[in-house]
Amino acid sequence: MNRTELEKTILAKMAEGKYDIQQVGNNIITFNGEEVTTRIEEGIPKRYIAHSEGNWEEFQVWDTDEEKLSFVRTYGYLFWDQDIRFYLRTIK
């Protein structure tokens, strides 16, 4: 798929780990008390759930370029990166 220069820049920054953070947004508590968190690790956005036993299980991964851009379109408002902010303004 053809990518814009801005999309290529964002994907390159993500691959370099420039967006790697402990948590994206707030954690969510499910109806049965399990905690859900979203993080970017090694350039890949991932969602984890903490079970009552205390162990974290990875249950959603945005690993393709299209999935990563979808993640940016959904959660990009939480980032202070100029490229992401501009990208969000251009896709509306």
RACOR-V467880 format. One record per residue. PHI is phi in degrees with one decimal (none if undefined). Layout:
BEGIN
PHI
PHI
END
This chain:
BEGIN
none
-75.5
-111.1
-74.5
-61.0
-65.6
-63.4
-62.2
-63.9
-63.1
-64.0
-65.2
-61.8
-64.3
-62.9
-76.8
87.6
-67.9
-104.4
-62.3
-144.5
-67.0
-151.0
-109.6
74.8
-92.2
-69.1
-117.2
-104.7
-76.5
-62.4
-103.6
85.4
-85.4
-94.6
-118.1
-132.5
-121.0
-138.7
-114.2
-127.7
52.6
80.8
-122.5
-69.2
-141.2
-118.1
-122.9
-124.5
-97.8
-81.8
-58.9
-75.0
98.3
-90.4
-95.0
-120.7
-75.1
-129.7
-148.6
-133.7
-103.5
-106.5
-85.9
-60.0
-64.3
-66.2
-64.5
-67.1
-63.2
-60.4
-63.9
-64.7
-82.4
-111.9
-59.8
-62.6
-85.3
-101.4
-99.6
-76.7
-61.6
-64.5
-65.5
-60.0
-65.4
-56.8
-62.2
-70.4
-80.8
-92.4
-79.3
END
